Amino acid sequence: MRKRLYIYVVLLIYLFSIGCAAALIGAGVGAGVSGVAWYKGELQETVSASVPRIHQAIVEVLKDLNIRISENRFDNLTSKVIAVLANDKEVYINTKSINSSTAKISIRVGVFGDKTHSMRIMDEIKKRL
């Protein structure tokens, strides 16, 4: 435990010395912290669940919200779901494994992103995990 704390402290000092806030969020993920980011129209969040479990939750959420799934692919390391809203905006949901019990979910609604819809979908996914 002490060694792990020491590694995190050294990592934080290093990150502050190079001024990389994005890497700091990644360091928090390794420490078990969930981070949410809205970047260039895409909502990203790291959650404590496997890709297959997250994928199952994604499919359930989209069905419950009556959002039509047009593409649905997954394996144990990644998943890709494309769905279409009633207004013909596409919803892109990608999941990427970080380790066996942690993964990153990325959601983009439409070309430029729709934060409100993305947050609603993400909240519903997290309720099922």
Backbone as ProteinMPNN parsed JSONL, in Angstrom:
{"seq_chain_A": "MRKRLYIYVVLLIYLFSIGCAAALIGAGVGAGVSGVAWYKGELQETVSASVPRIHQAIVEVLKDLNIRISENRFDNLTSKVIAVLANDKEVYINTKSINSSTAKISIRVGVFGDKTHSMRIMDEIKKRL", "coords_chain_A": {"N_chain_A": [[0.824, -1.181, 0.0], [1.916, 1.25, 0.811], [3.943, 1.488, -1.044], [2.488, 1.763, -3.386], [1.18, 4.21, -2.916], [3.415, 5.873, -2.834], [4.264, 5.642, -5.506], [2.101, 6.895, -6.823], [2.313, 9.5, -5.792], [4.831, 10.295, -6.774], [4.274, 10.122, -9.489], [2.265, 12.103, -9.713], [3.758, 14.417, -9.066], [5.54, 14.421, -11.2], [3.721, 14.761, -13.334], [2.647, 17.302, -12.765], [4.923, 18.784, -13.101], [5.364, 18.659, -15.842], [3.046, 19.698, -16.742], [0.668, 18.39, -17.643], [-2.546, 17.955, -17.73], [-4.387, 16.147, -18.768], [-3.123, 13.667, -18.574], [-3.1, 13.464, -15.848], [-5.776, 12.903, -15.231], [-5.894, 10.327, -16.25], [-4.137, 9.091, -14.477], [-5.63, 9.153, -12.162], [-7.582, 7.31, -12.797], [-6.162, 4.919, -12.635], [-5.917, 4.806, -9.939], [-8.38, 4.088, -9.125], [-10.354, 5.962, -9.437], [-13.201, 7.399, -10.891], [-13.462, 9.105, -13.909], [-14.935, 11.788, -15.688], [-15.247, 13.212, -18.869], [-15.795, 15.807, -21.222], [-15.049, 16.14, -24.416], [-14.333, 17.663, -27.375], [-16.956, 17.236, -28.424], [-17.526, 14.684, -27.528], [-18.489, 12.489, -24.988], [-16.736, 11.075, -22.362], [-16.041, 8.451, -20.148], [-14.617, 6.65, -17.469], [-15.226, 3.519, -16.137], [-15.881, 1.066, -13.573], [-16.121, -1.828, -14.677], [-16.444, -4.733, -16.775], [-15.869, -5.008, -20.346], [-17.77, -6.753, -21.743], [-19.935, -6.703, -19.883], [-20.554, -3.964, -19.791], [-21.271, -3.596, -22.449], [-23.606, -5.136, -22.609], [-25.236, -3.598, -20.913], [-25.356, -1.228, -22.421], [-26.811, -2.029, -24.712], [-29.25, -2.749, -23.487], [-30.058, -0.238, -22.45], [-30.356, 1.329, -24.794], [-32.43, -0.053, -26.038], [-34.461, 0.285, -24.091], [-34.79, 3.042, -24.261], [-35.885, 3.25, -26.702], [-34.215, 3.571, -28.939], [-32.992, 2.931, -32.039], [-30.807, 0.327, -32.882], [-28.175, 0.185, -35.141], [-25.708, -0.876, -35.687], [-23.808, -3.363, -34.061], [-21.3, -4.538, -32.344], [-18.944, -6.529, -30.53], [-16.243, -7.654, -28.404], [-14.149, -9.209, -25.93], [-12.469, -7.111, -25.329], [-13.14, -4.715, -26.629], [-15.949, -2.681, -27.687], [-18.455, -1.695, -30.032], [-21.101, 0.301, -30.795], [-23.557, 1.523, -32.86], [-26.24, 3.655, -33.132], [-29.504, 5.005, -33.981], [-31.236, 7.975, -33.534], [-34.651, 9.219, -33.261], [-34.696, 11.612, -34.648], [-32.925, 11.194, -36.651], [-30.24, 11.532, -35.966], [-27.079, 10.088, -35.44], [-25.886, 7.853, -32.931], [-22.945, 7.149, -31.385], [-21.323, 4.717, -29.629], [-18.578, 3.668, -27.967], [-16.517, 1.274, -26.39], [-13.666, 0.582, -24.493], [-11.357, -1.649, -23.171], [-9.512, -1.219, -20.189], [-8.357, -2.644, -18.144], [-9.0, -5.906, -16.706], [-11.236, -5.319, -15.159], [-11.997, -2.716, -15.591], [-13.041, -0.121, -17.761], [-13.224, 2.178, -20.544], [-15.758, 4.311, -21.591], [-17.053, 5.841, -24.461], [-19.127, 8.304, -25.781], [-20.834, 9.719, -28.482], [-23.139, 11.89, -29.847], [-24.579, 12.561, -32.825], [-22.878, 14.601, -35.324], [-21.431, 16.783, -34.239], [-21.713, 16.403, -31.578], [-23.817, 16.045, -28.72], [-24.314, 17.09, -25.732], [-26.298, 16.857, -23.731], [-27.966, 14.658, -24.531], [-25.965, 12.703, -24.621], [-25.106, 12.604, -21.927], [-27.454, 11.699, -20.697], [-27.729, 9.115, -21.791], [-25.319, 7.981, -20.86], [-25.714, 8.134, -18.056], [-27.862, 6.361, -17.751], [-26.64, 3.988, -18.587], [-24.707, 3.642, -16.571], [-26.38, 3.198, -14.369], [-27.103, 0.585, -14.742], [-24.897, -0.918, -14.294]], "CA_chain_A": [[0.0, 0.0, 0.0], [2.823, 2.396, 0.891], [4.648, 1.573, -2.314], [1.523, 2.282, -4.357], [1.019, 5.627, -2.611], [4.655, 6.514, -3.268], [4.241, 5.699, -6.977], [1.13, 7.922, -7.207], [2.865, 10.811, -5.45], [5.885, 10.573, -7.754], [3.596, 10.355, -10.766], [1.627, 13.422, -9.645], [4.815, 15.437, -9.145], [6.001, 14.419, -12.587], [2.686, 15.333, -14.193], [2.574, 18.737, -12.542], [6.132, 19.419, -13.633], [5.256, 18.792, -17.297], [1.814, 20.422, -17.015], [-0.245, 17.589, -18.455], [-3.756, 17.682, -16.965], [-5.046, 14.952, -19.312], [-2.462, 12.503, -18.0], [-3.514, 13.423, -14.448], [-7.05, 12.187, -15.201], [-5.544, 8.925, -16.455], [-3.535, 8.588, -13.245], [-6.735, 8.941, -11.235], [-8.244, 6.069, -13.186], [-5.373, 3.829, -12.079], [-6.122, 4.796, -8.499], [-9.742, 3.676, -8.855], [-11.224, 7.12, -9.518], [-13.926, 7.501, -12.15], [-13.338, 10.438, -14.461], [-15.826, 12.117, -16.79], [-14.713, 14.308, -19.666], [-16.483, 16.19, -22.461], [-13.948, 16.602, -25.244], [-14.63, 17.756, -28.808], [-18.25, 16.652, -28.741], [-17.626, 13.293, -27.092], [-18.487, 12.258, -23.55], [-15.891, 9.927, -22.033], [-16.019, 8.121, -18.73], [-14.009, 5.377, -17.092], [-16.084, 2.853, -15.154], [-15.396, -0.211, -13.041], [-16.895, -2.954, -15.204], [-15.822, -5.348, -17.945], [-16.469, -4.62, -21.63], [-19.016, -7.481, -22.015], [-21.0, -6.215, -18.988], [-20.916, -2.627, -20.269], [-21.962, -3.763, -23.732], [-24.959, -5.599, -22.294], [-25.954, -2.44, -20.378], [-25.584, -0.309, -23.541], [-27.911, -2.569, -25.529], [-30.471, -2.623, -22.688], [-30.417, 1.184, -22.377], [-30.846, 1.782, -26.092], [-33.757, -0.661, -26.238], [-35.403, 0.939, -23.18], [-35.028, 4.406, -24.742], [-36.416, 3.115, -28.071], [-33.223, 4.05, -29.907], [-32.735, 1.805, -32.943], [-29.401, -0.058, -33.038], [-27.872, -0.148, -36.536], [-24.477, -1.692, -35.685], [-23.614, -3.892, -32.722], [-20.161, -5.477, -32.344], [-18.13, -6.5, -29.319], [-15.459, -8.798, -27.96], [-13.821, -8.984, -24.519], [-11.619, -5.934, -25.16], [-13.751, -3.509, -27.187], [-17.3, -2.794, -28.242], [-18.853, -0.58, -30.88], [-22.531, 0.31, -31.058], [-24.061, 2.704, -33.544], [-27.705, 3.664, -33.069], [-30.088, 6.158, -34.657], [-32.346, 8.613, -32.833], [-35.829, 9.506, -34.083], [-34.391, 12.767, -35.506], [-31.894, 10.685, -37.564], [-28.87, 11.709, -35.481], [-26.46, 8.82, -35.052], [-25.286, 7.755, -31.604], [-21.782, 6.273, -31.434], [-20.884, 4.331, -28.286], [-17.418, 2.779, -28.018], [-15.978, 0.869, -25.1], [-12.318, 0.035, -24.619], [-10.884, -2.211, -21.907], [-8.267, -0.718, -19.59], [-7.896, -3.898, -17.546], [-10.098, -6.876, -16.663], [-12.41, -4.827, -14.443], [-12.163, -1.287, -15.836], [-13.121, 0.206, -19.184], [-13.555, 3.56, -20.898], [-16.915, 4.437, -22.482], [-17.1, 7.095, -25.21], [-20.43, 8.493, -26.432], [-21.007, 10.913, -29.314], [-24.457, 11.964, -30.479], [-24.487, 13.471, -33.968], [-21.544, 14.932, -35.816], [-20.747, 17.726, -33.363], [-21.93, 16.02, -30.192], [-24.964, 16.583, -27.993], [-23.946, 16.762, -24.357], [-27.487, 16.459, -22.972], [-28.312, 13.277, -24.866], [-24.842, 11.839, -24.224], [-25.151, 12.44, -20.473], [-28.63, 10.87, -20.37], [-27.397, 7.731, -22.132], [-24.269, 7.539, -19.929], [-26.324, 7.925, -16.739], [-28.646, 5.125, -17.809], [-25.691, 2.857, -18.649], [-24.102, 3.469, -15.242], [-27.389, 2.635, -13.463], [-27.214, -0.852, -14.975], [-23.602, -1.582, -14.023]], "C_chain_A": [[0.875, 1.255, 0.0], [3.55, 2.602, -0.431], [3.738, 2.168, -3.383], [1.319, 3.787, -4.16], [2.242, 6.41, -3.082], [4.672, 6.674, -4.787], [3.289, 6.796, -7.445], [1.652, 9.325, -6.927], [3.941, 11.206, -6.456], [5.271, 10.887, -9.12], [2.93, 11.729, -10.798], [2.653, 14.546, -9.751], [5.33, 15.547, -10.571], [4.986, 15.102, -13.499], [2.563, 16.839, -14.013], [3.795, 19.445, -13.119], [6.09, 19.559, -15.15], [3.957, 19.471, -17.707], [0.797, 19.67, -17.839], [-1.461, 17.182, -17.636], [-4.448, 16.415, -17.463], [-4.429, 13.688, -18.724], [-2.831, 12.35, -16.526], [-4.836, 12.685, -14.307], [-6.795, 10.696, -15.356], [-4.931, 8.312, -15.213], [-4.611, 8.314, -12.208], [-7.468, 7.659, -11.533], [-7.498, 4.883, -12.595], [-5.561, 3.701, -10.581], [-7.55, 4.399, -8.136], [-10.743, 4.809, -8.901], [-11.906, 7.14, -10.882], [-13.829, 8.931, -12.643], [-14.267, 10.624, -15.64], [-15.229, 13.289, -17.534], [-15.602, 14.536, -20.88], [-15.408, 16.813, -23.322], [-14.33, 16.524, -26.707], [-15.909, 17.012, -29.192], [-18.457, 15.218, -28.301], [-17.55, 13.22, -25.573], [-17.688, 10.995, -23.272], [-15.921, 9.708, -20.527], [-15.388, 6.755, -18.524], [-14.848, 4.775, -15.973], [-15.467, 1.529, -14.724], [-16.33, -1.334, -13.472], [-16.169, -3.491, -16.433], [-16.54, -4.894, -19.215], [-17.746, -5.419, -21.914], [-20.193, -7.006, -21.149], [-21.486, -4.837, -19.438], [-21.712, -2.737, -21.562], [-23.409, -4.205, -23.511], [-25.811, -4.434, -21.78], [-26.291, -1.441, -21.49], [-26.788, -0.762, -24.361], [-29.241, -2.438, -24.784], [-30.966, -1.176, -22.658], [-31.015, 1.659, -23.7], [-32.233, 1.199, -26.389], [-34.804, 0.02, -25.357], [-35.749, 2.362, -23.633], [-35.603, 4.423, -26.163], [-35.5, 3.748, -29.117], [-32.799, 2.839, -30.731], [-31.231, 1.563, -33.1], [-29.167, -0.461, -34.486], [-26.594, -0.964, -36.667], [-24.184, -2.096, -34.255], [-22.506, -4.937, -32.759], [-19.422, -5.376, -31.012], [-17.319, -7.773, -29.177], [-15.103, -8.504, -26.499], [-12.994, -7.737, -24.269], [-12.255, -4.637, -25.652], [-15.205, -3.772, -27.568], [-17.595, -1.54, -29.042], [-20.338, -0.734, -31.168], [-22.86, 1.623, -31.752], [-25.574, 2.587, -33.551], [-28.207, 4.952, -33.723], [-31.277, 6.677, -33.855], [-33.502, 8.867, -33.796], [-35.595, 10.689, -35.024], [-33.253, 12.47, -36.492], [-30.46, 11.011, -37.169], [-28.335, 10.344, -35.078], [-25.826, 8.944, -33.663], [-24.166, 6.734, -31.705], [-21.344, 5.99, -30.007], [-19.77, 3.297, -28.432], [-16.943, 2.497, -26.607], [-14.619, 0.218, -25.33], [-11.836, -0.418, -23.239], [-9.584, -1.547, -21.472], [-7.576, -1.871, -18.876], [-9.113, -4.803, -17.394], [-11.363, -6.359, -15.981], [-12.681, -3.337, -14.639], [-12.166, -1.023, -17.335], [-13.512, 1.672, -19.364], [-14.71, 3.536, -21.896], [-16.851, 5.808, -23.142], [-18.439, 7.17, -25.935], [-20.412, 9.801, -27.216], [-22.376, 10.813, -29.957], [-24.371, 12.998, -31.592], [-23.049, 13.775, -34.329], [-20.772, 15.794, -34.826], [-20.911, 17.404, -31.88], [-23.128, 16.732, -29.584], [-24.775, 16.152, -26.547], [-25.143, 16.255, -23.547], [-27.87, 15.007, -23.244], [-27.208, 12.304, -24.43], [-24.871, 11.56, -22.727], [-26.321, 11.536, -20.061], [-28.325, 9.397, -20.631], [-26.352, 7.179, -21.156], [-24.853, 7.26, -18.546], [-27.126, 6.628, -16.692], [-27.75, 3.883, -17.864], [-25.13, 2.587, -17.245], [-25.094, 2.892, -14.231], [-27.452, 1.109, -13.578], [-25.909, -1.609, -14.677], [-23.477, -1.939, -12.547]], "O_chain_A": [[0.602, 2.208, -0.729], [3.75, 3.731, -0.88], [4.177, 2.986, -4.191], [1.29, 4.545, -5.129], [2.11, 7.487, -3.664], [5.054, 7.727, -5.295], [3.619, 7.549, -8.36], [1.456, 10.235, -7.732], [3.953, 12.34, -6.935], [5.704, 11.809, -9.811], [3.021, 12.44, -11.799], [2.426, 15.525, -10.462], [5.53, 16.648, -11.084], [5.353, 15.926, -14.337], [2.395, 17.573, -14.987], [3.697, 20.584, -13.574], [6.707, 20.47, -15.701], [3.771, 19.79, -18.881], [0.118, 20.275, -18.669], [-1.422, 16.178, -16.925], [-5.036, 15.683, -16.667], [-5.147, 12.738, -18.411], [-2.873, 11.233, -16.009], [-5.011, 11.916, -13.362], [-7.415, 9.887, -14.666], [-5.171, 7.142, -14.916], [-4.514, 7.346, -11.454], [-7.933, 6.984, -10.615], [-8.121, 3.941, -12.105], [-5.387, 2.622, -10.015], [-7.897, 4.377, -6.955], [-11.876, 4.645, -8.448], [-11.26, 6.924, -11.908], [-14.083, 9.87, -11.888], [-14.386, 9.744, -16.493], [-14.76, 14.249, -16.922], [-16.1, 13.589, -21.489], [-14.905, 17.892, -23.008], [-14.617, 15.444, -27.223], [-15.934, 16.256, -30.162], [-19.457, 14.597, -28.659], [-16.667, 13.811, -24.952], [-17.937, 9.956, -23.883], [-15.838, 10.652, -19.741], [-15.602, 5.828, -19.306], [-15.144, 5.442, -14.982], [-14.637, 0.954, -15.428], [-17.219, -1.739, -12.723], [-15.376, -2.784, -17.053], [-17.686, -4.448, -19.161], [-18.744, -4.811, -22.301], [-21.322, -6.918, -21.633], [-22.689, -4.576, -19.462], [-22.713, -2.044, -21.741], [-24.325, -3.697, -24.159], [-26.972, -4.297, -22.164], [-27.383, -0.872, -21.502], [-27.675, 0.034, -24.666], [-30.249, -2.059, -25.38], [-32.159, -0.923, -22.823], [-32.057, 2.314, -23.717], [-33.099, 1.887, -26.93], [-35.909, 0.304, -25.817], [-36.866, 2.831, -23.415], [-35.784, 5.489, -26.752], [-35.968, 4.383, -30.063], [-32.309, 1.848, -30.19], [-30.477, 2.484, -33.414], [-29.857, -1.334, -35.012], [-26.415, -1.673, -37.657], [-24.294, -1.282, -33.338], [-22.735, -6.081, -33.154], [-19.289, -4.295, -30.439], [-17.648, -8.816, -29.741], [-15.711, -7.622, -25.893], [-12.825, -7.334, -23.118], [-11.935, -3.564, -25.138], [-15.629, -4.914, -27.745], [-17.059, -0.466, -28.768], [-20.783, -1.748, -31.706], [-22.486, 2.699, -31.283], [-26.127, 1.553, -33.927], [-27.43, 5.871, -33.983], [-32.202, 5.93, -33.536], [-33.343, 8.742, -35.01], [-36.221, 10.769, -36.081], [-32.69, 13.385, -37.093], [-29.545, 10.788, -37.962], [-29.037, 9.545, -34.459], [-25.306, 9.995, -33.286], [-24.403, 5.583, -32.07], [-21.03, 6.914, -29.256], [-19.984, 2.2, -28.948], [-16.966, 3.372, -25.741], [-14.448, -0.59, -26.243], [-11.901, 0.335, -22.267], [-8.677, -1.338, -22.277], [-6.363, -2.051, -18.99], [-10.176, -4.475, -17.922], [-12.446, -6.9, -16.2], [-13.505, -2.758, -13.931], [-11.395, -1.621, -18.085], [-14.053, 2.308, -18.46], [-14.657, 2.839, -22.909], [-16.624, 6.816, -22.473], [-18.841, 6.226, -26.616], [-20.03, 10.849, -26.695], [-22.733, 9.787, -30.538], [-24.12, 14.175, -31.334], [-22.117, 13.263, -33.709], [-19.585, 15.562, -34.597], [-20.314, 18.061, -31.027], [-23.409, 17.887, -29.906], [-25.039, 15.007, -26.183], [-25.004, 15.318, -22.761], [-28.072, 14.223, -22.316], [-27.493, 11.215, -23.93], [-24.683, 10.42, -22.301], [-26.175, 10.701, -19.168], [-28.622, 8.536, -19.803], [-26.478, 6.051, -20.679], [-24.516, 6.249, -17.929], [-27.072, 5.89, -15.708], [-28.063, 2.855, -17.262], [-25.087, 1.442, -16.795], [-24.687, 2.165, -13.325], [-27.812, 0.425, -12.62], [-25.861, -2.832, -14.81], [-22.463, -2.5, -12.131]]}, "name": "protein", "num_of_chains": 1, "seq": "MRKRLYIYVVLLIYLFSIGCAAALIGAGVGAGVSGVAWYKGELQETVSASVPRIHQAIVEVLKDLNIRISENRFDNLTSKVIAVLANDKEVYINTKSINSSTAKISIRVGVFGDKTHSMRIMDEIKKRL"}
